[in-house]
Amino acid sequence: MRYDVMILGAGAIGVSTALHLQSRGRSVCLIDRRAPGEETSYGNAGLIERASVIPYAMPRRLSTLLRYSLNRAPDVRYSPLHLAKMGGWLFQYWRHSSREGLLRATKAMLPLIESCVVEHDYLIGQARLEHLVNRKGWIEVFRTEKGREAALISAESAAKYGVHYDVLDQTQLRAQEPHLLQAPIGGVHWREPTTVSDPGALVKGYASLFEQRGGRMAIGDARSLMRSGDAWVVRTSEGPITCRQAVVALGPWSDQIFRPLGYRFPLAVKRGYHMHYEKPEEVELGCPILDFEGGYVLAPMTRGIRLTTGVELAGSDAKENWRQVDQAEALARKLVPLGARVDPKPWLGRRPCLPDMRPIIGSAPDHSGLWFSFGHAHHGLTLGPASGRLLAEIMTGEAPFCDPTPYRADRF
């Protein structure tokens, strides 16, 4: 079982990379411990987020940090013990979140963000998945004048990078989303993002396209990756897979591969939860709604209305803490009529984050034939096809559609 390339990780990043390499004539084997799209790519708000041109930076205002320090905010919660352990990473994140650092990160990420909808649309068309797509954008609502002021400042900053939006007053918001209970005082309607009603199904659809075109899927343990001469080998349920090149696209679990190989990239995890709720027959959300001050998203999905929480800073494998879900649900029920919970328990996901707010995409500095694509933070689903295209172009010697320098592994 020999292939040109093995890709470790069958999430949005890995599957998209497999398709782009396949379209360039490479034989590809996609390897994961589970079926495609069942980890981080599954549990998000379904946003292909063209509007988020400015990365999620660490707050630097003292008032915001003090609010978070109480550990009662619905958008950010933390484990005190884990917070102490990740102090060094948080300091790097804080340093890169300066005005100058955030500007550098924004400019670095802009080419990927700008192309995200177009690159997804191409694969959506090829895989015939248009039925999963909603092209109405999403709405950010605010409940106070202070929230309005902050939301509009954020929107004006994004507009500098070619993002289009409408500011809605309370009447306009009510007309657009008539099922809101306590109508917020207004909102920002981001018009360009695409949303999907089942992110996991989208990734599975891309994986099916990959298999239809002759690609190979295998269940295996990426941690068994080893060098054998000039090739890479991984054990799978069907036997060893041997390839000339290997791509690590394991998201928050990528450190299980790069650390044994001697790399010390500052990869950290931000956790998040979601829960589905029954949708009353008379309720219809036109598009996802983000509570600007609550930090949660309500997104219409095939399984009902999905509530996704903000950030939890805790150990990747630490015990689940559902307090953040309960807190967000209490706020959400004042905004939208939600039915009973659908899931037996909240789903826990992990976002792979690097402190300079950009992923690693490119070659491993010290190992020939080894490539990396991880650290996409909150935008793994959004950036899957664009990142896959960029890495495929680099690996096959094509001129890349954007400058890959900001994503090089040797920047650390």
Secondary structure, DSSP 4 states (H G I P E B T S, - for coil): -EEEEEEE--SHHHHHHHHHHHHTT--EEEEESS-TT-STTTSS--EE-TT--S--PPP--HHHHHHHHTT--SSEEE-HHHHHHTHHHHHHHHHHTSHHHHHHHHHHHHHHHHHHHHHHHHHHHHHT-GGGEE-S-EEEEESSHHHHHHHHHHHHHHHTTT--EEEEEHHHHHHHSTT-SS--SEEEEE-S-EEES-HHHHHHHHHHHHHHTT-EEEEB-GGG-EEETTEEEEEETTEEEEEEEEEE--GGGTHHHHTTTT-----EEEEEEEEEEPPPTT---SS-EEETTT--EEEEETTEEEEE--EEES-TTSPP-THHHHHHHHHHTTTS----B-SSS-EEEEEEE-TTS--EEEE-TTSTTEEEEE--GGGHHHHHHHHHHHHHHHHTTPPPSS--GGG-GGG-
